[in-house]
Amino acid sequence: MKNCLIVTGGKLDLAFARSFLHKEVFHKVIAADAGLEAAEKLGLIPDYIVGDFDTVDPVVLERFQSIPHIVWEKHRPEKNETDTELARSRALTLGCGRVVFLGATGGRLDHMLGNLHVLYACLQSGVEAWIVDEQNKLYLLDEGKTFYREQLWGKYVSFLPYTEQVTAITLQGFRYPLNRKDIRKGEEAGLCISNELAGDTATIEFEDGVLICVESGD
């Protein structure tokens, strides 16, 4: 399965990013606008550079323009899509089974919330997609999943409804189990926040809807 890395323009802990990249293999790299600056600091040569280039340092742009074989996709600033969304759309054309976003959480909250919605098109296309930073791994679920303690991003696992309602949630092997509980946006928000595995594995099952899942540590 091919993996695609998208580096976006949010705040990024470079030490974390270097450690993460050391353990992962990516077959395609896409830089979204100011994410190009982070890509340069990480020693990455993108296959694609996407955006309106209104926030990236012009000096960095000039340096990358001298590198052959990079595909440039320049868009007008007056557009309906964010630069991260444009990068995601390009990633979905490349036949990759997993897309990972770096730099998609820090900085402006409106961008972070928009990046959450960028994951949904990946889910609809059957592509696994994560947003990661030094503290969190965030993704969407439309079906059950088994969690393994040694693979978790941190101590906690939280679930929030992405769709208006998620029905018949059953949590087994968690410190706080549930049995066929429906949850809705804006109600009982704390019910599925900061859960923990009681043992080495735990499972979630549900009948309908889409969940936001966040694996996180303090």
Order of alpha helices (4+ residues) and beta strands (2+ residues): beta-alpha-beta-alpha-beta-alpha-beta-alpha-beta-alpha-beta-beta-beta-beta-beta-beta-beta-beta
